[in-house]
Amino acid sequence: MAQFFAVAACRTLPHRRQVRILITNDDGVNARGLKLLESVARKFTDDIWIVAPTEEQSGAGHSLTLTTPVRLRRHDERRFSVTGTPTDAVMLALAHIMKDCPPDVILSGINRGANLAEDVTYSGTVSAAMEGALAGVRSIALSQAYSREGMGDTVPFAAAEVWAERVLGPLLEFDSGARTLININFPAMAPDEVKGIRTCRQGLRDYGRLRIVQRTDPRGYDYYWFGLGPVVETPGHSTDLEAISDGYVSVSPLHLDLTHEPSLERLHERFAAAP
């Protein structure tokens, strides 16, 4: 039975030091994708810790809980759930649960649904990896795209199940640089139809594809659902959007320095010339 948590000891494994992996997500500690990611990670190491939100936190982005208490629940020696966001989970893992034995790598996912293009700014999955990158830990986000034929609990993870080990192998010890992370997406198709792995840049959709569905509840009050229209492709098929559409696993390096360098010099000139 799960019990409320007091700090666990970080005992060293009896055999040779292995890579230590922290797994988290935004779909919740009991999500299918997290269980799949754990099984894949165990092909590389036995030193695995899980700290994930208690409930689904999709769309939470890089939010942090500040106005309500966050509770931590221990399910076994190295498995915990957090009543907060993915960012809360990573912070508690790094600063509290694993403070004496920090992870070498953070894996976030495998998300139910793709995190492509500007999705990364909304995604709790990617944001958990962002928090790891800010802390100086190699961090990787993984997401499984799905078609309209497979939704909810029927979303197939077959492509991720077969291809996750292949894509993670070269990345677990890859140094992507300070404050950077890797964003991986698996296409919505059978594993044997996947064409391979493509490294690519982050795409950007047309904001005009946003759809808002308005309805009225039984008491006469309006409420709204947010939805998205068709994806707009970019020339050259050089982004994560096209990689997934073309049948590849997409691998995109992202960095957290949001400074726009071309504007920096122009702003300097503007203010230098100001009276």
Secondary structure, 3 states (H helix, E strand, C coil): CCEECCCCCCCCCCCCCCCCEEEECCCCCCCHHHHHHHHHHCCCCCCEEEEEECCCCCCCCCCCCCCCCCCEEEEECCEEEECCCHHHHHHHHHHHHCCCCCCCEEEEEEEECCCCCCHHHHCHHHHHHHHHHHCCCEEEEEEECCCCCCCHHHCCCHHHHHHHHHHHCCCCCCCCCCCEEEEEEECCCCHHHCCEEEECECCCCCHHHEEEEEEECCCCCEEEEEEECCCCCCHHHCEHHHHHHCCEEEEEEEECCCCCHHHHHHHHHHHHHCC
